Amino acid sequence: MTESDLTEIAAFGYERARDELVNVVKMLEQGGLDLDDSLSLWERGEALANRCEEHLAGARKRVEDALSHRTTEN
């Protein structure tokens, strides 16, 4: 993975990162790639999975904050 690849993935929204991760998994499951290509895809998949986790953590925090705010108002 290059720095450019990581910068590109960092700009992905959740759905784009998830969809690309699904494609990476499909390609890896199909096999037929040489070791270097497989490792590159796996690294990209890891970066995409991390991006999805960042989005989910942010959404989780927003829900927790909203619930906390609602509780303090009552």
C-alpha beads as a LAMMPS data file, in Angstrom:
LAMMPS data file: protein, C-alpha beads

74 atoms
73 bonds

1 atom types
1 bond types

-500.0 500.0 xlo xhi
-500.0 500.0 ylo yhi
-500.0 500.0 zlo zhi

Masses

1 110.0

Atoms # bond

1 1 1 0.000 0.000 0.000
2 1 1 1.282 3.392 -0.889
3 1 1 0.650 6.601 1.001
4 1 1 -1.508 7.662 -1.930
5 1 1 -3.664 4.536 -1.532
6 1 1 -4.142 5.214 2.175
7 1 1 -5.036 8.848 1.487
8 1 1 -7.565 7.723 -1.118
9 1 1 -9.188 5.223 1.268
10 1 1 -9.277 7.791 4.089
11 1 1 -11.624 9.880 1.930
12 1 1 -14.069 7.006 1.322
13 1 1 -17.522 7.075 2.808
14 1 1 -18.762 3.986 4.606
15 1 1 -20.687 2.514 1.681
16 1 1 -17.837 2.918 -0.783
17 1 1 -15.319 1.371 1.613
18 1 1 -17.704 -1.500 2.387
19 1 1 -18.468 -2.187 -1.272
20 1 1 -14.817 -2.172 -2.242
21 1 1 -13.991 -4.431 0.708
22 1 1 -16.611 -6.908 -0.514
23 1 1 -14.953 -6.894 -3.946
24 1 1 -11.502 -7.418 -2.442
25 1 1 -12.766 -10.412 -0.451
26 1 1 -14.370 -11.905 -3.581
27 1 1 -11.136 -11.543 -5.523
28 1 1 -9.131 -13.169 -2.747
29 1 1 -11.632 -16.015 -2.432
30 1 1 -11.466 -16.695 -6.178
31 1 1 -7.756 -17.282 -5.906
32 1 1 -5.487 -17.509 -8.902
33 1 1 -3.430 -14.480 -7.905
34 1 1 0.274 -14.600 -7.290
35 1 1 1.533 -14.042 -3.766
36 1 1 2.452 -10.371 -4.227
37 1 1 -0.938 -9.505 -5.707
38 1 1 -2.715 -11.432 -2.954
39 1 1 -0.748 -9.599 -0.270
40 1 1 -1.454 -6.232 -1.872
41 1 1 -5.163 -7.005 -2.005
42 1 1 -5.132 -8.223 1.592
43 1 1 -3.426 -4.984 2.703
44 1 1 -6.015 -2.940 0.826
45 1 1 -8.750 -4.993 2.446
46 1 1 -7.313 -4.294 5.887
47 1 1 -7.231 -0.561 5.163
48 1 1 -10.821 -0.668 3.883
49 1 1 -11.979 -2.625 6.938
50 1 1 -10.301 -0.075 9.201
51 1 1 -12.078 2.741 7.346
52 1 1 -15.416 0.995 7.829
53 1 1 -14.657 0.619 11.544
54 1 1 -13.878 4.338 11.791
55 1 1 -17.262 5.174 10.291
56 1 1 -19.072 2.723 12.553
57 1 1 -17.302 4.044 15.642
58 1 1 -18.321 7.573 14.669
59 1 1 -21.922 6.525 14.183
60 1 1 -21.893 4.663 17.498
61 1 1 -20.579 7.785 19.246
62 1 1 -23.273 9.965 17.681
63 1 1 -26.008 7.574 18.856
64 1 1 -24.527 7.417 22.366
65 1 1 -24.285 11.212 22.499
66 1 1 -27.870 11.605 21.308
67 1 1 -29.131 9.093 23.882
68 1 1 -27.089 10.765 26.612
69 1 1 -28.425 14.180 25.637
70 1 1 -31.981 12.857 25.645
71 1 1 -31.501 11.318 29.100
72 1 1 -30.185 14.565 30.584
73 1 1 -33.172 16.482 29.215
74 1 1 -35.692 14.246 30.991

Bonds

1 1 1 2
2 1 2 3
3 1 3 4
4 1 4 5
5 1 5 6
6 1 6 7
7 1 7 8
8 1 8 9
9 1 9 10
10 1 10 11
11 1 11 12
12 1 12 13
13 1 13 14
14 1 14 15
15 1 15 16
16 1 16 17
17 1 17 18
18 1 18 19
19 1 19 20
20 1 20 21
21 1 21 22
22 1 22 23
23 1 23 24
24 1 24 25
25 1 25 26
26 1 26 27
27 1 27 28
28 1 28 29
29 1 29 30
30 1 30 31
31 1 31 32
32 1 32 33
33 1 33 34
34 1 34 35
35 1 35 36
36 1 36 37
37 1 37 38
38 1 38 39
39 1 39 40
40 1 40 41
41 1 41 42
42 1 42 43
43 1 43 44
44 1 44 45
45 1 45 46
46 1 46 47
47 1 47 48
48 1 48 49
49 1 49 50
50 1 50 51
51 1 51 52
52 1 52 53
53 1 53 54
54 1 54 55
55 1 55 56
56 1 56 57
57 1 57 58
58 1 58 59
59 1 59 60
60 1 60 61
61 1 61 62
62 1 62 63
63 1 63 64
64 1 64 65
65 1 65 66
66 1 66 67
67 1 67 68
68 1 68 69
69 1 69 70
70 1 70 71
71 1 71 72
72 1 72 73
73 1 73 74
